[in-house]
Amino acid sequence: MSSIQNIKINGKFYELPATPVSNQRTYSGSVYRLQVEAKDMAIKIYRTEKEYEEEEQDEWFPSQKDMEKFIELSDEVRPILLSNMMVFDSKDHYIGCGSYYINEIKGNTQDIIFNLSCSKFFADIFALRDQIPYVSKNHIELDDWYMGNLKYGTIDRSPDTEKLYCFDDSNYCISKDSVDMVTNFNYCCLNGLALNILGCYFQKHHYLKEEYRDFLYVVKRYSNYFEFLEKESRGYSTLDEFLKDRVKKIYNR
């Protein structure tokens, strides 16, 4: 990616920090933390080169038209964090986007998520789920719902409220499919998040593949994986406590 010293947001020029928030670049570009109009923002600058020969140029980020729709709806869909600003270079070329920076004040989400209370964890997950009908009605097709795009923390819009947010709309798009098709796809995306969270837990604790496979076999029998997990975990204080006990039952049966 070429070096960009000045960017333009809402008609004003800003200088990017010298380094991104992580040395590990995302699939679509690099992310910087920047104060924009007194808001703490995560600014993504899209990469300019293809990753592989067969990749279509610029397919790794939303079109400007799609991004305009995301911005229009961004205030209505939280805790799904759609971008709420576009980034341009000095020649007014669309080069990136911005959304609220999520401040993980309790630490890395992947380290703490399994020790949130079950009531808090599922309340936040269902808050994400409850936005799916609205984004689907607007033909927004979600993507990349997995642990890496899930953060527990605060944003400037709600500085006193910690919650789980799904972020990074680089692979979202405005679909031409029917609302029903988009809705079904987006609920599959939510189920995919459930499987990824379980996979991260089982991998972190080095449980046997057979135990993970057997548990997933049970989960996949239901249409809504998080609803099943919420019902099964009632009476447990945390997801960690529930999953450890569930593994023991699988292992000892």
N, C-alpha and C positions, 0 to 999 in steps of 0.2 A: 504494500500500500504506500502511495506517495505521501510525503510529509505535508501536512496542512497546518499552517501557522494561524490562519484566521478563518473563522467560520461565521456564517450569518444565520441568525435565528430571529424570526419576527422583525426583520428589517434592521437589526442591530448586530454589530460585529463583536465577536468574542475570540479570545485566544485559548486554544486547548492547552491543558496541562502537558508537561513534557512527557509524561508516561501514562499509559492506561491504568485502569484499576486492577488489572490482572495481566501478568506476562503471557497468559494463555489466551490467545485470540479466539473469539467465538467463530462459528462457521461463517457468519455473514460479515464480520468486521471486528473492530476494536472499540472498547467502551471506556469512556472517560467520565470522571466526576467533575461537574462544573456548576457553579452558581449562575443561574439564569433568571433575571428579574426577581432576585431574592429567593429563588426556589432551588433546592438541592436536586440536581438533575443527573440522570445517567444518559450521556450523549454517545450514541453509536455512530461511528464513521464506517461506512460500508467499504469492504475491500473492492479493489478495482480489477484484479486479475482473476481469471478462471482457475479453479482448483484442479480441473482435469479437462482434457480436450473435448469430451462430449458434452460438457456443461454449457448450457446456453448463457451467453453474456448477460449479466445483471439479473439472472433469475433467482439469485440468493437473497433478494430483499423485495419488499412490496413495491408495486408501481406507485408513482406519485398520486395517481387517482385513488388507489386503494388507501394510501396513507392519509389522504384528505378525509376519507370516510372514517378511518380509525380515530383521527383527531376529533372529528365531529362527535363521535360516540364515547370518547375516552372518559368523560365525567360521569357517564351513566352505567358503566360496567364494572367498576371496581368491586371486588379485589382482583379482577382480571385487569392487568395494567396494559392498556393500549397506549401507544405513543400519543403524546399530546402536543408535539411540535415537530416540524421538519427542519432539517439542517441543509444549508446551501453554502457553496464556496463563494469567493469574491465575484465570480462571474454569474452567479445565480443558478448554478447547476445543483440539482438535488443530489446530495451526497450522504445523507444520514437522517437520523431521527432522534428524538429524546423522550424520555418518560421519567417519572419520579424515581429518584435513587432510593433504594430500600436499605435502610440502616439496620443491620442485624445486631441490635444492641446487646443481645444475650449470647452472641457467638454464632459460629457457622451453623446454618440451618440443618445440614446433614448430621451434625453432632448432637443437636438438641431436639429435633422433631419427635423422636421416639420417646422422649421424656416429658413432652407436653401432656397435660391431663387429657384423657380420652375425650372429655366433654369439650375442651377447647379445640383439640385437633379436629374433631368431626364437625363442630360448629363452623370452623373456618373452611373446611373442605366443602361443606354444604352451601356456604356463602358463595364459593366459586361455582358450584353446580347450579345455584339458583339464577346465575346470569346467563346460562346456556340458552334458554328459550329466547332471551332478548337478542343476544349476538346472532343467534341462528335466524331469527326473524329478519335481521338486517343482512343476511347472507354472508356473514363472516365465518369462514371455515378455520377452525383452530388447528394448531399443530404443535409438536414438540412439548407436550405436557409431560414432563419428567422431573426428577428430583433436581437436576441442574438448573431448571427454570422455575423453581419454587423457592421462595425466601420467606422467612419469618422475621418480621421487624416492623419498623414504622416508616412512613413517608411524610413529607412536609404537609400534605393535605390533611393527614390525621396524625399529628405528632405524638399524641398521648395514647394511641391505640395500636398495640402490637397485634399483628395477624399474619396469616399466610397470604402471600400474593403470588399469582402466576404472571410472569413477565416474559419479554422477548417475543414480539410479534413479527419477527423477520420472515417467518414461514407461514404466517396467516395470509389469507387472501379473501377477496370478495368473490364468492362462487356464483356461477350461473345456474347451479343446480336448484331444485325446488327447496323450499323451506324444510319440508319433511326430510329430504335427503341430507341437507346440511345439519339438521338437528340430530339425526341418527349418527352421522359422522362425529359430531362434537361430543355426544355421549360416549362413543367408543374411545374418543380421546381422553375423557375423564376416567374410563375404566383402565386405559393404558397407564395413566398416572398411578392408579392403585397398584397395578402389577409392578411398576417400576419402584415404587416405595417399598413394597414387600421384597423385591429382588435386592434392593440396596441393604435392607435389614439382614436378610439371610446371608448375603455375601460378607457383610461386615462381621457377622458372628461365626463365619466359617461353618455354617450348617451344611449337612450333606445334601447333595442334589436331590436325592430321593425324598428327603423330608420336604424340601421346597416344592418339588414336583407334586407330591401328594397333597400338600396344602393348596396349591394353585388349582389342582383338579377340583377340589371342593368349592373354592371361590368362583371358578368359572362356570359353575352350574347355575349361577344367579345372574340376572340381567343387570343389576347395579352392584358392583363390587364393594363400593364404600358403604352402601346401606347394609349389606351382609356383614361387613367387618364391624360396623357400629353396633349392630345387634349382638354379635358374638362377643364383643369386648365389654359389654355392660357388666359392671361389677369389678372391673379392673381399673386401676388408677391411671395407668399409662399404656400406650401401645407396646412399649418394651415389655412390660409385665405380661400383657396378654399374649404376645407372640412367643415369649419364652415358655409360657405355660402350654401354649398350643403345640409347640415343637415337642415338648416332653410327652404330651399325650400321643402324638403321632409316633414318636420314637419307641414308646413303651407299649403300644397297643399289640 
